């Protein structure tokens, strides 16, 4: 299943983008945290369109299964 991204607000009122499956803050060179709400929304849109690629969330194959380094399909 493709990765699902969402945003959450921290105690200081700033936003971070996170992966719904791992609950980790998404990183694209740097963690996507401490953002304004509009910046978080834009980052999520770009991640969904493939304009940004997360550094810490495994890429998925067209089948939705995590890709493997050996191409075997085995995890």
mmCIF file of the N, C-alpha and C atoms, coordinates in Angstrom:
data_MODEL
# 
_entry.id   MODEL 
# 
loop_
_atom_site.group_PDB 
_atom_site.id 
_atom_site.type_symbol 
_atom_site.label_atom_id 
_atom_site.label_alt_id 
_atom_site.label_comp_id 
_atom_site.label_asym_id 
_atom_site.label_entity_id 
_atom_site.label_seq_id 
_atom_site.pdbx_PDB_ins_code 
_atom_site.Cartn_x 
_atom_site.Cartn_y 
_atom_site.Cartn_z 
_atom_site.occupancy 
_atom_site.B_iso_or_equiv 
_atom_site.pdbx_formal_charge 
_atom_site.auth_seq_id 
_atom_site.auth_comp_id 
_atom_site.auth_asym_id 
_atom_site.auth_atom_id 
_atom_site.pdbx_PDB_model_num 
ATOM 1   N N  . UNK A 1 1  ? 0.846  -1.167  0.000  1.00 0.00 ? 1  UNK A N  1 
ATOM 2   C CA . UNK A 1 1  ? 0.000  0.000   0.000  1.00 0.00 ? 1  UNK A CA 1 
ATOM 3   C C  . UNK A 1 1  ? 0.900  1.242   0.000  1.00 0.00 ? 1  UNK A C  1 
ATOM 4   N N  . UNK A 1 2  ? 0.594  2.234   -0.800 1.00 0.00 ? 2  UNK A N  1 
ATOM 5   C CA . UNK A 1 2  ? 1.406  3.447   -0.839 1.00 0.00 ? 2  UNK A CA 1 
ATOM 6   C C  . UNK A 1 2  ? 1.403  4.161   0.508  1.00 0.00 ? 2  UNK A C  1 
ATOM 7   N N  . UNK A 1 3  ? 2.461  4.886   0.745  1.00 0.00 ? 3  UNK A N  1 
ATOM 8   C CA . UNK A 1 3  ? 2.591  5.622   1.994  1.00 0.00 ? 3  UNK A CA 1 
ATOM 9   C C  . UNK A 1 3  ? 1.545  6.726   2.077  1.00 0.00 ? 3  UNK A C  1 
ATOM 10  N N  . UNK A 1 4  ? 0.971  6.892   3.245  1.00 0.00 ? 4  UNK A N  1 
ATOM 11  C CA . UNK A 1 4  ? -0.002 7.950   3.492  1.00 0.00 ? 4  UNK A CA 1 
ATOM 12  C C  . UNK A 1 4  ? 0.629  8.989   4.400  1.00 0.00 ? 4  UNK A C  1 
ATOM 13  N N  . UNK A 1 5  ? 0.573  10.227  4.002  1.00 0.00 ? 5  UNK A N  1 
ATOM 14  C CA . UNK A 1 5  ? 1.144  11.325  4.774  1.00 0.00 ? 5  UNK A CA 1 
ATOM 15  C C  . UNK A 1 5  ? 0.036  12.159  5.382  1.00 0.00 ? 5  UNK A C  1 
ATOM 16  N N  . UNK A 1 6  ? 0.326  12.713  6.541  1.00 0.00 ? 6  UNK A N  1 
ATOM 17  C CA . UNK A 1 6  ? -0.615 13.605  7.208  1.00 0.00 ? 6  UNK A CA 1 
ATOM 18  C C  . UNK A 1 6  ? 0.194  14.626  7.990  1.00 0.00 ? 6  UNK A C  1 
ATOM 19  N N  . UNK A 1 7  ? -0.478 15.527  8.654  1.00 0.00 ? 7  UNK A N  1 
ATOM 20  C CA . UNK A 1 7  ? 0.198  16.553  9.453  1.00 0.00 ? 7  UNK A CA 1 
ATOM 21  C C  . UNK A 1 7  ? -0.367 16.526  10.860 1.00 0.00 ? 7  UNK A C  1 
ATOM 22  N N  . UNK A 1 8  ? 0.447  16.980  11.799 1.00 0.00 ? 8  UNK A N  1 
ATOM 23  C CA . UNK A 1 8  ? -0.021 17.120  13.174 1.00 0.00 ? 8  UNK A CA 1 
ATOM 24  C C  . UNK A 1 8  ? 0.625  18.356  13.779 1.00 0.00 ? 8  UNK A C  1 
ATOM 25  N N  . UNK A 1 9  ? -0.097 18.939  14.722 1.00 0.00 ? 9  UNK A N  1 
ATOM 26  C CA . UNK A 1 9  ? 0.343  20.183  15.346 1.00 0.00 ? 9  UNK A CA 1 
ATOM 27  C C  . UNK A 1 9  ? 1.056  19.856  16.656 1.00 0.00 ? 9  UNK A C  1 
ATOM 28  N N  . UNK A 1 10 ? 2.205  20.530  16.872 1.00 0.00 ? 10 UNK A N  1 
ATOM 29  C CA . UNK A 1 10 ? 2.930  20.317  18.122 1.00 0.00 ? 10 UNK A CA 1 
ATOM 30  C C  . UNK A 1 10 ? 2.437  21.281  19.204 1.00 0.00 ? 10 UNK A C  1 
ATOM 31  N N  . UNK A 1 11 ? 3.016  21.184  20.378 1.00 0.00 ? 11 UNK A N  1 
ATOM 32  C CA . UNK A 1 11 ? 2.570  21.994  21.516 1.00 0.00 ? 11 UNK A CA 1 
ATOM 33  C C  . UNK A 1 11 ? 2.806  23.492  21.333 1.00 0.00 ? 11 UNK A C  1 
ATOM 34  N N  . UNK A 1 12 ? 3.680  23.846  20.390 1.00 0.00 ? 12 UNK A N  1 
ATOM 35  C CA . UNK A 1 12 ? 3.962  25.262  20.118 1.00 0.00 ? 12 UNK A CA 1 
ATOM 36  C C  . UNK A 1 12 ? 3.108  25.816  18.979 1.00 0.00 ? 12 UNK A C  1 
ATOM 37  N N  . UNK A 1 13 ? 2.219  24.984  18.442 1.00 0.00 ? 13 UNK A N  1 
ATOM 38  C CA . UNK A 1 13 ? 1.334  25.427  17.374 1.00 0.00 ? 13 UNK A CA 1 
ATOM 39  C C  . UNK A 1 13 ? 1.917  25.278  15.982 1.00 0.00 ? 13 UNK A C  1 
ATOM 40  N N  . UNK A 1 14 ? 3.114  24.668  15.878 1.00 0.00 ? 14 UNK A N  1 
ATOM 41  C CA . UNK A 1 14 ? 3.724  24.438  14.567 1.00 0.00 ? 14 UNK A CA 1 
ATOM 42  C C  . UNK A 1 14 ? 3.333  23.048  14.076 1.00 0.00 ? 14 UNK A C  1 
ATOM 43  N N  . UNK A 1 15 ? 3.570  22.795  12.791 1.00 0.00 ? 15 UNK A N  1 
ATOM 44  C CA . UNK A 1 15 ? 3.107  21.565  12.163 1.00 0.00 ? 15 UNK A CA 1 
ATOM 45  C C  . UNK A 1 15 ? 4.274  20.714  11.714 1.00 0.00 ? 15 UNK A C  1 
ATOM 46  N N  . UNK A 1 16 ? 4.043  19.397  11.709 1.00 0.00 ? 16 UNK A N  1 
ATOM 47  C CA . UNK A 1 16 ? 5.004  18.470  11.128 1.00 0.00 ? 16 UNK A CA 1 
ATOM 48  C C  . UNK A 1 16 ? 4.262  17.515  10.212 1.00 0.00 ? 16 UNK A C  1 
ATOM 49  N N  . UNK A 1 17 ? 4.965  17.041  9.203  1.00 0.00 ? 17 UNK A N  1 
ATOM 50  C CA . UNK A 1 17 ? 4.419  16.053  8.275  1.00 0.00 ? 17 UNK A CA 1 
ATOM 51  C C  . UNK A 1 17 ? 4.921  14.694  8.747  1.00 0.00 ? 17 UNK A C  1 
ATOM 52  N N  . UNK A 1 18 ? 4.019  13.725  8.819  1.00 0.00 ? 18 UNK A N  1 
ATOM 53  C CA . UNK A 1 18 ? 4.415  12.394  9.275  1.00 0.00 ? 18 UNK A CA 1 
ATOM 54  C C  . UNK A 1 18 ? 3.807  11.307  8.402  1.00 0.00 ? 18 UNK A C  1 
ATOM 55  N N  . UNK A 1 19 ? 4.416  10.128  8.495  1.00 0.00 ? 19 UNK A N  1 
ATOM 56  C CA . UNK A 1 19 ? 3.950  8.940   7.792  1.00 0.00 ? 19 UNK A CA 1 
ATOM 57  C C  . UNK A 1 19 ? 2.933  8.236   8.689  1.00 0.00 ? 19 UNK A C  1 
ATOM 58  N N  . UNK A 1 20 ? 1.718  8.052   8.187  1.00 0.00 ? 20 UNK A N  1 
ATOM 59  C CA . UNK A 1 20 ? 0.655  7.411   8.971  1.00 0.00 ? 20 UNK A CA 1 
ATOM 60  C C  . UNK A 1 20 ? 0.998  5.996   9.411  1.00 0.00 ? 20 UNK A C  1 
ATOM 61  N N  . UNK A 1 21 ? 1.781  5.276   8.608  1.00 0.00 ? 21 UNK A N  1 
ATOM 62  C CA . UNK A 1 21 ? 2.073  3.886   8.915  1.00 0.00 ? 21 UNK A CA 1 
ATOM 63  C C  . UNK A 1 21 ? 3.137  3.747   9.994  1.00 0.00 ? 21 UNK A C  1 
ATOM 64  N N  . UNK A 1 22 ? 4.217  4.520   9.897  1.00 0.00 ? 22 UNK A N  1 
ATOM 65  C CA . UNK A 1 22 ? 5.312  4.396   10.867 1.00 0.00 ? 22 UNK A CA 1 
ATOM 66  C C  . UNK A 1 22 ? 5.189  5.401   12.008 1.00 0.00 ? 22 UNK A C  1 
ATOM 67  N N  . UNK A 1 23 ? 4.369  6.419   11.837 1.00 0.00 ? 23 UNK A N  1 
ATOM 68  C CA . UNK A 1 23 ? 4.197  7.513   12.791 1.00 0.00 ? 23 UNK A CA 1 
ATOM 69  C C  . UNK A 1 23 ? 5.461  8.372   12.914 1.00 0.00 ? 23 UNK A C  1 
ATOM 70  N N  . UNK A 1 24 ? 6.406  8.229   11.980 1.00 0.00 ? 24 UNK A N  1 
ATOM 71  C CA . UNK A 1 24 ? 7.639  9.008   11.986 1.00 0.00 ? 24 UNK A CA 1 
ATOM 72  C C  . UNK A 1 24 ? 7.462  10.324  11.246 1.00 0.00 ? 24 UNK A C  1 
ATOM 73  N N  . UNK A 1 25 ? 8.165  11.356  11.727 1.00 0.00 ? 25 UNK A N  1 
ATOM 74  C CA . UNK A 1 25 ? 8.216  12.616  11.004 1.00 0.00 ? 25 UNK A CA 1 
ATOM 75  C C  . UNK A 1 25 ? 8.955  12.371  9.695  1.00 0.00 ? 25 UNK A C  1 
ATOM 76  N N  . UNK A 1 26 ? 8.391  12.841  8.595  1.00 0.00 ? 26 UNK A N  1 
ATOM 77  C CA . UNK A 1 26 ? 9.011  12.667  7.287  1.00 0.00 ? 26 UNK A CA 1 
ATOM 78  C C  . UNK A 1 26 ? 10.212 13.599  7.173  1.00 0.00 ? 26 UNK A C  1 
ATOM 79  N N  . UNK A 1 27 ? 11.301 13.084  6.598  1.00 0.00 ? 27 UNK A N  1 
ATOM 80  C CA . UNK A 1 27 ? 12.490 13.893  6.362  1.00 0.00 ? 27 UNK A CA 1 
ATOM 81  C C  . UNK A 1 27 ? 12.757 13.963  4.867  1.00 0.00 ? 27 UNK A C  1 
ATOM 82  N N  . UNK A 1 28 ? 13.012 15.155  4.376  1.00 0.00 ? 28 UNK A N  1 
ATOM 83  C CA . UNK A 1 28 ? 13.444 15.397  3.002  1.00 0.00 ? 28 UNK A CA 1 
ATOM 84  C C  . UNK A 1 28 ? 14.648 16.323  3.152  1.00 0.00 ? 28 UNK A C  1 
ATOM 85  N N  . UNK A 1 29 ? 15.816 15.749  3.263  1.00 0.00 ? 29 UNK A N  1 
ATOM 86  C CA . UNK A 1 29 ? 17.054 16.428  3.649  1.00 0.00 ? 29 UNK A CA 1 
ATOM 87  C C  . UNK A 1 29 ? 17.019 16.803  5.136  1.00 0.00 ? 29 UNK A C  1 
ATOM 88  N N  . UNK A 1 30 ? 15.955 17.429  5.588  1.00 0.00 ? 30 UNK A N  1 
ATOM 89  C CA . UNK A 1 30 ? 15.757 17.756  6.994  1.00 0.00 ? 30 UNK A CA 1 
ATOM 90  C C  . UNK A 1 30 ? 14.344 17.318  7.375  1.00 0.00 ? 30 UNK A C  1 
ATOM 91  N N  . UNK A 1 31 ? 14.069 17.101  8.670  1.00 0.00 ? 31 UNK A N  1 
ATOM 92  C CA . UNK A 1 31 ? 12.701 16.731  9.063  1.00 0.00 ? 31 UNK A CA 1 
ATOM 93  C C  . UNK A 1 31 ? 11.699 17.830  8.679  1.00 0.00 ? 31 UNK A C  1 
ATOM 94  N N  . UNK A 1 32 ? 10.547 17.403  8.208  1.00 0.00 ? 32 UNK A N  1 
ATOM 95  C CA . UNK A 1 32 ? 9.482  18.350  7.865  1.00 0.00 ? 32 UNK A CA 1 
ATOM 96  C C  . UNK A 1 32 ? 8.697  18.656  9.133  1.00 0.00 ? 32 UNK A C  1 
ATOM 97  N N  . UNK A 1 33 ? 9.309  19.466  10.001 1.00 0.00 ? 33 UNK A N  1 
ATOM 98  C CA . UNK A 1 33 ? 8.726  19.839  11.286 1.00 0.00 ? 33 UNK A CA 1 
ATOM 99  C C  . UNK A 1 33 ? 8.963  21.325  11.505 1.00 0.00 ? 33 UNK A C  1 
ATOM 100 N N  . UNK A 1 34 ? 8.177  21.908  12.398 1.00 0.00 ? 34 UNK A N  1 
ATOM 101 C CA . UNK A 1 34 ? 8.309  23.329  12.670 1.00 0.00 ? 34 UNK A CA 1 
ATOM 102 C C  . UNK A 1 34 ? 7.790  24.184  11.540 1.00 0.00 ? 34 UNK A C  1 
ATOM 103 N N  . UNK A 1 35 ? 6.792  23.673  10.829 1.00 0.00 ? 35 UNK A N  1 
ATOM 104 C CA . UNK A 1 35 ? 6.242  24.340  9.647  1.00 0.00 ? 35 UNK A CA 1 
ATOM 105 C C  . UNK A 1 35 ? 4.961  25.087  9.986  1.00 0.00 ? 35 UNK A C  1 
ATOM 106 N N  . UNK A 1 36 ? 4.628  26.060  9.157  1.00 0.00 ? 36 UNK A N  1 
ATOM 107 C CA . UNK A 1 36 ? 3.306  26.646  9.190  1.00 0.00 ? 36 UNK A CA 1 
ATOM 108 C C  . UNK A 1 36 ? 2.334  25.660  8.567  1.00 0.00 ? 36 UNK A C  1 
ATOM 109 N N  . UNK A 1 37 ? 1.050  25.819  8.832  1.00 0.00 ? 37 UNK A N  1 
ATOM 110 C CA . UNK A 1 37 ? 0.075  24.862  8.305  1.00 0.00 ? 37 UNK A CA 1 
ATOM 111 C C  . UNK A 1 37 ? 0.072  24.821  6.776  1.00 0.00 ? 37 UNK A C  1 
ATOM 112 N N  . UNK A 1 38 ? 0.166  25.970  6.129  1.00 0.00 ? 38 UNK A N  1 
ATOM 113 C CA . UNK A 1 38 ? 0.176  26.004  4.660  1.00 0.00 ? 38 UNK A CA 1 
ATOM 114 C C  . UNK A 1 38 ? 1.420  25.299  4.110  1.00 0.00 ? 38 UNK A C  1 
ATOM 115 N N  . UNK A 1 39 ? 2.573  25.456  4.778  1.00 0.00 ? 39 UNK A N  1 
ATOM 116 C CA . UNK A 1 39 ? 3.797  24.767  4.345  1.00 0.00 ? 39 UNK A CA 1 
ATOM 117 C C  . UNK A 1 39 ? 3.642  23.258  4.486  1.00 0.00 ? 39 UNK A C  1 
ATOM 118 N N  . UNK A 1 40 ? 3.036  22.809  5.573  1.00 0.00 ? 40 UNK A N  1 
ATOM 119 C CA . UNK A 1 40 ? 2.818  21.377  5.782  1.00 0.00 ? 40 UNK A CA 1 
ATOM 120 C C  . UNK A 1 40 ? 1.885  20.823  4.708  1.00 0.00 ? 40 UNK A C  1 
ATOM 121 N N  . UNK A 1 41 ? 0.801  21.552  4.418  1.00 0.00 ? 41 UNK A N  1 
ATOM 122 C CA . UNK A 1 41 ? -0.130 21.110  3.371  1.00 0.00 ? 41 UNK A CA 1 
ATOM 123 C C  . UNK A 1 41 ? 0.574  21.013  2.018  1.00 0.00 ? 41 UNK A C  1 
ATOM 124 N N  . UNK A 1 42 ? 1.398  22.007  1.701  1.00 0.00 ? 42 UNK A N  1 
ATOM 125 C CA . UNK A 1 42 ? 2.123  21.999  0.429  1.00 0.00 ? 42 UNK A CA 1 
ATOM 126 C C  . UNK A 1 42 ? 3.100  20.825  0.365  1.00 0.00 ? 42 UNK A C  1 
ATOM 127 N N  . UNK A 1 43 ? 3.788  20.538  1.459  1.00 0.00 ? 43 UNK A N  1 
ATOM 128 C CA . UNK A 1 43 ? 4.723  19.409  1.489  1.00 0.00 ? 43 UNK A CA 1 
ATOM 129 C C  . UNK A 1 43 ? 3.991  18.088  1.272  1.00 0.00 ? 43 UNK A C  1 
ATOM 130 N N  . UNK A 1 44 ? 2.834  17.928  1.911  1.00 0.00 ? 44 UNK A N  1 
ATOM 131 C CA . UNK A 1 44 ? 2.044  16.706  1.732  1.00 0.00 ? 44 UNK A CA 1 
ATOM 132 C C  . UNK A 1 44 ? 1.621  16.561  0.278  1.00 0.00 ? 44 UNK A C  1 
ATOM 133 N N  . UNK A 1 45 ? 1.138  17.642  -0.322 1.00 0.00 ? 45 UNK A N  1 
ATOM 134 C CA . UNK A 1 45 ? 0.738  17.595  -1.738 1.00 0.00 ? 45 UNK A CA 1 
ATOM 135 C C  . UNK A 1 45 ? 1.909  17.192  -2.626 1.00 0.00 ? 45 UNK A C  1 
ATOM 136 N N  . UNK A 1 46 ? 3.089  17.760  -2.373 1.00 0.00 ? 46 UNK A N  1 
ATOM 137 C CA . UNK A 1 46 ? 4.268  17.439  -3.182 1.00 0.00 ? 46 UNK A CA 1 
ATOM 138 C C  . UNK A 1 46 ? 4.717  15.994  -2.981 1.00 0.00 ? 46 UNK A C  1 
ATOM 139 N N  . UNK A 1 47 ? 4.635  15.486  -1.758 1.00 0.00 ? 47 UNK A N  1 
ATOM 140 C CA . UNK A 1 47 ? 4.968  14.086  -1.504 1.00 0.00 ? 47 UNK A CA 1 
ATOM 141 C C  . UNK A 1 47 ? 4.017  13.165  -2.251 1.00 0.00 ? 47 UNK A C  1 
ATOM 142 N N  . UNK A 1 48 ? 2.731  13.477  -2.219 1.00 0.00 ? 48 UNK A N  1 
ATOM 143 C CA . UNK A 1 48 ? 1.731  12.643  -2.897 1.00 0.00 ? 48 UNK A CA 1 
ATOM 144 C C  . UNK A 1 48 ? 1.906  12.663  -4.413 1.00 0.00 ? 48 UNK A C  1 
ATOM 145 N N  . UNK A 1 49 ? 2.331  13.807  -4.963 1.00 0.00 ? 49 UNK A N  1 
ATOM 146 C CA . UNK A 1 49 ? 2.544  13.920  -6.407 1.00 0.00 ? 49 UNK A CA 1 
ATOM 147 C C  . UNK A 1 49 ? 3.902  13.373  -6.838 1.00 0.00 ? 49 UNK A C  1 
ATOM 148 N N  . UNK A 1 50 ? 4.768  13.056  -5.886 1.00 0.00 ? 50 UNK A N  1 
ATOM 149 C CA . UNK A 1 50 ? 6.093  12.541  -6.210 1.00 0.00 ? 50 UNK A CA 1 
ATOM 150 C C  . UNK A 1 50 ? 7.116  13.623  -6.489 1.00 0.00 ? 50 UNK A C  1 
ATOM 151 N N  . UNK A 1 51 ? 6.782  14.879  -6.210 1.00 0.00 ? 51 UNK A N  1 
ATOM 152 C CA . UNK A 1 51 ? 7.723  15.979  -6.419 1.00 0.00 ? 51 UNK A CA 1 
ATOM 153 C C  . UNK A 1 51 ? 8.774  16.021  -5.319 1.00 0.00 ? 51 UNK A C  1 
ATOM 154 N N  . UNK A 1 52 ? 8.456  15.462  -4.152 1.00 0.00 ? 52 UNK A N  1 
ATOM 155 C CA . UNK A 1 52 ? 9.401  15.290  -3.051 1.00 0.00 ? 52 UNK A CA 1 
ATOM 156 C C  . UNK A 1 52 ? 9.448  13.806  -2.734 1.00 0.00 ? 52 UNK A C  1 
ATOM 157 N N  . UNK A 1 53 ? 10.603 13.334  -2.298 1.00 0.00 ? 53 UNK A N  1 
ATOM 158 C CA . UNK A 1 53 ? 10.754 11.947  -1.888 1.00 0.00 ? 53 UNK A CA 1 
ATOM 159 C C  . UNK A 1 53 ? 11.279 11.919  -0.465 1.00 0.00 ? 53 UNK A C  1 
ATOM 160 N N  . UNK A 1 54 ? 10.612 11.180  0.371  1.00 0.00 ? 54 UNK A N  1 
ATOM 161 C CA . UNK A 1 54 ? 11.017 11.071  1.765  1.00 0.00 ? 54 UNK A CA 1 
ATOM 162 C C  . UNK A 1 54 ? 12.323 10.306  1.885  1.00 0.00 ? 54 UNK A C  1 
ATOM 163 N N  . UNK A 1 55 ? 13.206 10.782  2.738  1.00 0.00 ? 55 UNK A N  1 
ATOM 164 C CA . UNK A 1 55 ? 14.471 10.105  2.988  1.00 0.00 ? 55 UNK A CA 1 
ATOM 165 C C  . UNK A 1 55 ? 14.325 8.943   3.957  1.00 0.00 ? 55 UNK A C  1 
ATOM 166 N N  . UNK A 1 56 ? 13.284 8.920   4.761  1.00 0.00 ? 56 UNK A N  1 
ATOM 167 C CA . UNK A 1 56 ? 13.176 7.915   5.811  1.00 0.00 ? 56 UNK A CA 1 
ATOM 168 C C  . UNK A 1 56 ? 11.988 6.981   5.691  1.00 0.00 ? 56 UNK A C  1 
ATOM 169 N N  . UNK A 1 57 ? 11.268 7.030   4.597  1.00 0.00 ? 57 UNK A N  1 
ATOM 170 C CA . UNK A 1 57 ? 10.150 6.122   4.383  1.00 0.00 ? 57 UNK A CA 1 
ATOM 171 C C  . UNK A 1 57 ? 10.479 5.283   3.154  1.00 0.00 ? 57 UNK A C  1 
ATOM 172 N N  . UNK A 1 58 ? 10.474 3.938   3.291  1.00 0.00 ? 58 UNK A N  1 
ATOM 173 C CA . UNK A 1 58 ? 10.832 3.100   2.149  1.00 0.00 ? 58 UNK A CA 1 
ATOM 174 C C  . UNK A 1 58 ? 9.935  3.348   0.944  1.00 0.00 ? 58 UNK A C  1 
ATOM 175 N N  . UNK A 1 59 ? 10.533 3.354   -0.236 1.00 0.00 ? 59 UNK A N  1 
ATOM 176 C CA . UNK A 1 59 ? 9.751  3.478   -1.465 1.00 0.00 ? 59 UNK A CA 1 
ATOM 177 C C  . UNK A 1 59 ? 8.951  2.199   -1.651 1.00 0.00 ? 59 UNK A C  1 
ATOM 178 N N  . UNK A 1 60 ? 7.818  2.324   -2.295 1.00 0.00 ? 60 UNK A N  1 
ATOM 179 C CA . UNK A 1 60 ? 7.020  1.143   -2.584 1.00 0.00 ? 60 UNK A CA 1 
ATOM 180 C C  . UNK A 1 60 ? 7.032  0.884   -4.080 1.00 0.00 ? 60 UNK A C  1 
ATOM 181 N N  . UNK A 1 61 ? 6.839  -0.367  -4.415 1.00 0.00 ? 61 UNK A N  1 
ATOM 182 C CA . UNK A 1 61 ? 6.761  -0.747  -5.817 1.00 0.00 ? 61 UNK A CA 1 
ATOM 183 C C  . UNK A 1 61 ? 5.359  -0.446  -6.312 1.00 0.00 ? 61 UNK A C  1 
ATOM 184 N N  . UNK A 1 62 ? 5.115  -0.566  -7.627 1.00 0.00 ? 62 UNK A N  1 
ATOM 185 C CA . UNK A 1 62 ? 3.764  -0.317  -8.140 1.00 0.00 ? 62 UNK A CA 1 
ATOM 186 C C  . UNK A 1 62 ? 2.705  -1.203  -7.481 1.00 0.00 ? 62 UNK A C  1 
ATOM 187 N N  . UNK A 1 63 ? 3.120  -2.360  -6.953 1.00 0.00 ? 63 UNK A N  1 
ATOM 188 C CA . UNK A 1 63 ? 2.158  -3.240  -6.291 1.00 0.00 ? 63 UNK A CA 1 
ATOM 189 C C  . UNK A 1 63 ? 1.777  -2.722  -4.919 1.00 0.00 ? 63 UNK A C  1 
ATOM 190 N N  . UNK A 1 64 ? 2.531  -1.730  -4.422 1.00 0.00 ? 64 UNK A N  1 
ATOM 191 C CA . UNK A 1 64 ? 2.269  -1.214  -3.091 1.00 0.00 ? 64 UNK A CA 1 
ATOM 192 C C  . UNK A 1 64 ? 3.098  -1.883  -2.025 1.00 0.00 ? 64 UNK A C  1 
ATOM 193 N N  . UNK A 1 65 ? 3.850  -2.934  -2.397 1.00 0.00 ? 65 UNK A N  1 
ATOM 194 C CA . UNK A 1 65 ? 4.709  -3.611  -1.436 1.00 0.00 ? 65 UNK A CA 1 
ATOM 195 C C  . UNK A 1 65 ? 6.048  -2.898  -1.373 1.00 0.00 ? 65 UNK A C  1 
ATOM 196 N N  . UNK A 1 66 ? 6.697  -2.895  -0.207 1.00 0.00 ? 66 UNK A N  1 
ATOM 197 C CA . UNK A 1 66 ? 8.011  -2.251  -0.119 1.00 0.00 ? 66 UNK A CA 1 
ATOM 198 C C  . UNK A 1 66 ? 8.977  -2.848  -1.121 1.00 0.00 ? 66 UNK A C  1 
ATOM 199 N N  . UNK A 1 67 ? 9.795  -2.004  -1.723 1.00 0.00 ? 67 UNK A N  1 
ATOM 200 C CA . UNK A 1 67 ? 10.775 -2.514  -2.671 1.00 0.00 ? 67 UNK A CA 1 
ATOM 201 C C  . UNK A 1 67 ? 11.917 -3.160  -1.906 1.00 0.00 ? 67 UNK A C  1 
ATOM 202 N N  . UNK A 1 68 ? 12.639 -4.052  -2.565 1.00 0.00 ? 68 UNK A N  1 
ATOM 203 C CA . UNK A 1 68 ? 13.779 -4.713  -1.955 1.00 0.00 ? 68 UNK A CA 1 
ATOM 204 C C  . UNK A 1 68 ? 15.023 -4.408  -2.744 1.00 0.00 ? 68 UNK A C  1 
ATOM 205 N N  . UNK A 1 69 ? 16.168 -4.537  -2.109 1.00 0.00 ? 69 UNK A N  1 
ATOM 206 C CA . UNK A 1 69 ? 17.408 -4.220  -2.803 1.00 0.00 ? 69 UNK A CA 1 
ATOM 207 C C  . UNK A 1 69 ? 17.826 -5.326  -3.749 1.00 0.00 ? 69 UNK A C  1 
ATOM 208 N N  . UNK A 1 70 ? 17.403 -6.566  -3.494 1.00 0.00 ? 70 UNK A N  1 
ATOM 209 C CA . UNK A 1 70 ? 17.821 -7.671  -4.363 1.00 0.00 ? 70 UNK A CA 1 
ATOM 210 C C  . UNK A 1 70 ? 16.807 -8.009  -5.449 1.00 0.00 ? 70 UNK A C  1 
ATOM 211 N N  . UNK A 1 71 ? 15.658 -7.311  -5.437 1.00 0.00 ? 71 UNK A N  1 
ATOM 212 C CA . UNK A 1 71 ? 14.652 -7.533  -6.469 1.00 0.00 ? 71 UNK A CA 1 
ATOM 213 C C  . UNK A 1 71 ? 13.849 -8.818  -6.308 1.00 0.00 ? 71 UNK A C  1 
ATOM 214 N N  . UNK A 1 72 ? 14.034 -9.530  -5.198 1.00 0.00 ? 72 UNK A N  1 
ATOM 215 C CA . UNK A 1 72 ? 13.369 -10.816 -5.020 1.00 0.00 ? 72 UNK A CA 1 
ATOM 216 C C  . UNK A 1 72 ? 11.904 -10.687 -4.633 1.00 0.00 ? 72 UNK A C  1 
ATOM 217 N N  . UNK A 1 73 ? 11.512 -9.521  -4.144 1.00 0.00 ? 73 UNK A N  1 
ATOM 218 C CA . UNK A 1 73 ? 10.158 -9.371  -3.644 1.00 0.00 ? 73 UNK A CA 1 
ATOM 219 C C  . UNK A 1 73 ? 10.017 -9.863  -2.221 1.00 0.00 ? 73 UNK A C  1 
ATOM 220 N N  . UNK A 1 74 ? 11.072 -10.434 -1.676 1.00 0.00 ? 74 UNK A N  1 
ATOM 221 C CA . UNK A 1 74 ? 11.098 -10.907 -0.292 1.00 0.00 ? 74 UNK A CA 1 
ATOM 222 C C  . UNK A 1 74 ? 11.524 -9.779  0.617  1.00 0.00 ? 74 UNK A C  1 
ATOM 223 N N  . UNK A 1 75 ? 10.904 -9.673  1.740  1.00 0.00 ? 75 UNK A N  1 
ATOM 224 C CA . UNK A 1 75 ? 11.286 -8.627  2.710  1.00 0.00 ? 75 UNK A CA 1 
ATOM 225 C C  . UNK A 1 75 ? 12.114 -9.245  3.803  1.00 0.00 ? 75 UNK A C  1 
# 
